[in-house]
Amino acid sequence: MLIPLILIASTFASAPTFEIGMLDDGARSGRLVAIHDGQVVLEADGKESSLAIDSVLALTQKAAPKKSTPGEHTLRVELTDGSSLLVDSFLASADGAKIRSLADREATIPLAAVQSMRSVAPAANQEALEAEWKRIASREYDSDILVIRNGDQLEYHQGIVREVREDAVQFRIDEDDVAVKRAKVFGMILRHPNSDSTPKLLGKLFLSDGSAWSVKELRFDGKFAWTTPTGVPFEATPENVLSIDFSAGKLLYLSDVKPESVKTSGYFSASFPTPAVEGRYAPRFNENFESKPLRLAKKTFAKGAAFRGGTEIVYRTPENFPRFEAVVGIDDSVRPQGRVELVISGDDKPLLKKTIDGDDAPASISVDLTDFRRFKIAVRFVEPYRPGDFLILGDARFVAKANPSMAKGKGDDKKSEPAKPDAPSTNAADSEKK
């Protein structure tokens, strides 16, 4: 009986430990046992429990794997389903594209699923090359595009990519087939018919090699195995998985929602607002007032908003998204200066009122919008006035209703309760009840 016991102990010891973000504003942590049939199975304190994926926002491995560094032959392959893969080999023919990942795993991808391929090998002028590639890729073409590196410059040609070999790319221009040496090829863009359909995703899986896979089906039974919306199967060992994002359809970012109205005024121009003043003080989304990334306490937020004092912005509360969350604080660019009052209302009823000072650490807020049709954010000046009224709402988002169905843990008689947040509620309605 020693061998089975040793194997069981070894299995739990090697199982990855994940932090799990939940829709109910709670969190879980434990060893990942399995993912199957719409459930995430965890083991913590010797007990297993199952969580419905519909109620999970993300899984993040606690002991983050070491990230890979692109090498001389590293390529970035973009798929039509939103997957973005780092590979060290890309070949293509009429039978499809064959890739080899940085972890030495191979897959065959239908050509119809390949959007583009380009080099990401380190270069002295990497930023300039990336900027030029984005410019080329942003345009619409009626044919395939082959991008050639000519010294420090990129130039592109329209035609048809016929074949991609180790030594050359067979490319048709007009009626002529040309073999272009791979050493000269920076990248290619494959043209596909326009499609109005958006692939339905279960989530997005991020690997330590820098790849991000769009996932339609996912299992874990000691290793991760998934299928993309375009039908490509792939797998990875636990030590190569950074995180899995299940938030698609569960989060709606403020920057992606159109407001019903916006009012702005500066501290010294409140009595005589002009179009110039309103433009200067207008909210910024996904960037600060210097057109730089949103930063709070040295943390960068890809999504969010920046507001000046004297701003009022009104939204219609999105259907089935009854909670608003954000991390709030004064922009790093002006701290420790700055002081404003943040007021959040539902149908003109104050739900949250908070003074935010440049000396304060960023704070998480969560506001219940259930039964409120409209949602208003007001940023007010605080006397005595201090310059630097730059308020950041990092990760500002509406959160969908949590799925109440959650399987019981083995041996549990009660439903699992969400973990209590570390900080007390900042919802004014909750404060009034206490």
N, C-alpha and C positions, 0 to 999 in steps of 0.2 A: 504493500500500500504506500510505500515511501515515494515511488516514482510519480503516481498521480497527484499526491499532495504537493510534491515539489513543482510539478507542472502548473498546478493551479496557482500556487504562490508566485511562480515566475510570471504567469499571465497577468495577474493583478499588478505586480511590481513594474511591468513594462508598459501597462496600459497608460495612455497619455491622460494628463489631468487638464481639464478645460474649465474656464470661466464661462458661464452661460448668462447672457443678457435676456431678460424676459419682457414681454409686452406689459405685464402687470406691474412694472416698475420695480420688480424684485430682482434677485440674482441667485444663481446656484453655482456650485463648484463641486467637482468630483472627477473620478476616473471614468473615462468614456468606455462603456462596455459594448454598446451596439447602436447602430442607426438602421431602422428598418420599419416598413409599414407605417410611415408617418410619425414615428416615435423616436425620441432620443433616450437611450437607457444609460443611467449613471450609477456609479457605485460610490457611496460615501459613508464612512463610519460603519462599514460592514453590511450596509443595506443597499439594495438596488431600488431605483425609482425610475418611472418613465414619464417623459414630458412630451406633450403633443408639439410637433414642429410648428403647427399653426400659432402656438403661443411663444415661440422662441424667436428672438431677434438675431442672435449671433452666438457662435462658439469661438472662443479664443484660447489657444493653448497657453498655459501658464508659463511653462518653460519654453520660451520662444526659440524655435530652431534658428541656427545661424543662416543668414541670408547669403545667397550665392552672389558672386561678382561677375558681371559679363566679361567674356574673354575675347580673344582676337576674332573668333569665328561665330560669336553669338548673334542670333537673329531674333527679331520680334515678328511673330505671326499673328495677325488679327483675323478673327473669324466673324462671319456675318451675324452670329448670335451674341456678340459682345465679348467673347473670350479673347484674351490677350496673352499669348504664350511666348516664353523665352525658350529657344531651341538651339542646338548646335548643328543641326542638319535639316535641310529642306530640299526635297526632290519632288518633281511633279511631272505627270504625264496624263494621258487621257483616262487612265485608270484611277487617278486621284493624286493627292499630295501625301508624301510620306515624311513624317517628322521624327526626330529623336530628341527627347528632352535632355536637359542638363543632368538629370538623374539617370540617363541612359535607358529610358523607356521609349518604346516606339509606338506609333499610331498611324493609321491611314485615314485621311480626311477627304471627303468628296470635294472636288474643285469648286463646286457651287457653294461650299461653305467657307471658302477662303476669300477674305477681303483684301489682304495685303501681306507683304513680307518686306522687311528692311533690316539692314545691318544696325546693330547697337554696339558694335565694337568700340572700345575707348579710342578717342581721337582728340588731337590738340584743339580742333575747332568743332567739338561735338555740339555745343549749343547752337552754333550757326547752321550746322548741317540739319539738326532737328527742326529748327525754325523753317528752313527752306523745304524740308520734307512736309511739314504741316501745311505750308502754303500750297505745295503741289497737290497734296492729298485732299485739300478742302474744295478743290474745283470739281466740276462734273465733266465727265468725258463720255464719248460714245464708243470707246474702245478700251482695250487694256493699255496700261502705261508701264513702260520700262524706264527706271531711273538710273542714270549712269553717273558715277563719280568721276569728275574731270578735275584733278588736282584738289583744290579746296572748294570747288563749285559742284552743284548738282544740275544735271540737264535731263530732260525727259523726252521720250519718243512715244508716239501713239502707234498701236498695232495690235497684234495678237500673240500672246505667250503660248507657244506650241508645246514646249518641253523645258524642264529645268533639270539639268544634269550636274554632276559634281564639278565638271570642268567648264560648262558653258550653258547659256540660256538660248534655246532656239526661238527666235522672235521673227514674226512676219511683219514687214513694213510694205504696204501696198501689195505687190505681187511677189516680193522677194523674201526668201527665208535667210535670215542672218544669224550666225552663231556668235553670240557675244560672250566673251570670257567672264567667268564668275567673278574674277578678281576686280573687274571693272563695274560690276553691278552693285549698286547701293540698295536697290529695292524694286518692288513691282506692285502695281495695283490692278486687281482683276475686276473687270466690269461684269455686273450681273443685272438682270432685269429688276426694275424697282418693285419693291413689295410693300404693301400697306400693313401686312400682318406683323405683329410683334410677338416673338417667341415667349411662351409662358415658362417662367423660371421657378424652380424650387429655391434656388439661392446661387451664391457665387462663392467659389472655393479658391483660397489664396495659398500658393505654395512658396516655400522658402527660396525657390529659384527665380522668383519674380513673376511667375505666371498667375493669371487670374482666369479660372475656368467658369463659364456659365453652366449651371447644373440643372438638369431636368429630373433626373433620378439619382439617388444617392444611397449607398449602403456602407456600413462599417462593421466588420467582424474580425478585427485584428489588423485590417488594412482598409483604406478608403477605396471604393470603386464607384464610379459615376458615369453617367451618359449625358452628353450635351443635347440641347434642343435640336441640333442637326444630326443626331444619331451617332456621334463619335464616342466610343467607350475609352475610358482611361482609368488609371489607378495610381495610388501613391501610398507609401508607408507612413505611419503616424509622425515620424520624426521630420517629414518633409512638409507637413501641413501647418500653416500659421493660423488660419482662421477660416470660418465659414459664415457667410453673411446670409441670413434668412429674412432680411427686412423688406424685400421687394413686396409691395402691396400692403405693407404694415406701417410704413412711415411715409409721411408727406411733408417735404421740407418747405419751410416758409418761403424760401427763395423761388420755389416752383409754383407758388400760388399767386394769382393776380389780386391785388387789393381792390376793395371797392372805392376807397378814397384815401388821399394822403394830404395832410396839412403840415407845413413847416414854417418856422420863423426863427430868425436869430435872436440872441439876447438883446441886442441893441436895435433890432429892426422889427420887433414884434408889432409895432403900431403902424408900420407902413411896409407890408410885404410886397415885393415886386417879383416878376418872373426870374430875374437874376438871383435874388436872394433865395427864392424857393428852389431853384436849380442847385445852388451852392449847398443848401442844407438838405437836399433830397436824400432819402435813405439809399444806402448802397447794399447790394446783395452779393455775397460770396467774395467780397473784398472790402477793405477799409476806405477811408476818405482820401488816402494817398494812392489808391489803386493797387495796394499791396495785400498779401494774404491776411486774413483775420487771425489775430494772435492774442491770447490771454495767458499770462504767466508762462510765456515761452512755448505754449502749446498752439499749434496751427490748426485751424478749422477750415476744411474745404467748403463746407456749407454753413450759411448763417447770414447775419445781417448786421449793419452798422447804422446807428441812429445818432443824430445830434439832439441837444436839448431843444425844446419847442416843437417836437414832432408828434403828430397823431396819425396813426395808420389803422384803417378798419378793414377787416376781412369778414366774409361770410364763413361761418364755421363749416369745414368740410364734412359732408355726411359720412357717418361711421368712423370719424376720427375725433373722439370726444376728449382727448387730452393734449395739452400743449407742453412741450419741454424745451429747455434751453440751458446753456451755461452762460451766465451773465457777468459782466465786469467791464471796467474801463480799459480801453485799447492800450496795449503795451507801449505804443508809440508816444503816449502822453503821460503814462503813469510815472510818478505818484500823483500828478495833477489830476484834476477832473472830479466832479461830483454831480450826480443827477438823481432824480427820483423816477423810478419805473413804476407805472400803474397799468395793470392789465384788467380789463373789464369784459363782462359778458352781458350784452344787451344793456349797457350803461351801468351795470351793477359791479362795483369794484370787487375783484377776486384776489388781487395781489397788489400790495403797495410796499415798495422797498427802496430805501436810499442806498445808492451805490457810490462808494468813494474810491478814489484812485489808490488809496492805501490798503483797501480790502482785497483779500484773495477772491478769485472768481467763485461764484456760487451756482449750484444747480437749482433750477426752479421747475415745478410741475404744477400745472393748473388744470382743474377739472372743468371742462366746457360742456358737460352733459346738460341738455335742455336749453342751451343758449344758441340763438341763431346767428348772432354777430359777436365778433371778437375784436377788441380794440387794444392796441399798444400805444401808450402815451409816455413820452419821455419829457420830464419837466425840469426846469432849472431850479436849483436849490440856492437859497440865500444864506450867507453872502456868496455871490457868484465867484466861481473859480474857473479860469480858462481850462480847456481840455474836456469839454462835455461830449466825449466820443464814447458812446456805449456800444459794446459788442454783445450780440446774442449768438454764441457759437452753437452749432448743431441745432438751430431753432427748427422745431418740427412738430407736426401733429401726429399723434399715435393712434393707431386703429384699436378697436375693441379687442380685448384678449379673448381667445377661445376658452370657454369655461371647462371644456372637456379635457381632463388630464388623468391619465391612468394612475392608480394607486401603486405605491411602492410595495414590494413583497413584504408581507407581514404587517403592513400599516392598516389601521382601521379607519383612519381619517384622511381626508384629502390633504395633500401637501399645501402648506401655507407659504405665500411669498416671503422672501427674506425682507426684514424691515430695513428701510434706508438708513444710512449712517447719520444723515443730518435730519433735523426736524422738518416737518412740512413747511413750505413757504406759501401755502395756499391760505389766503386771508379768511376764506370761508371756514377752513378747518380751525384757524386760530380763534374765531369767534365762538365756536362750539365748546372750547375748553374752559 
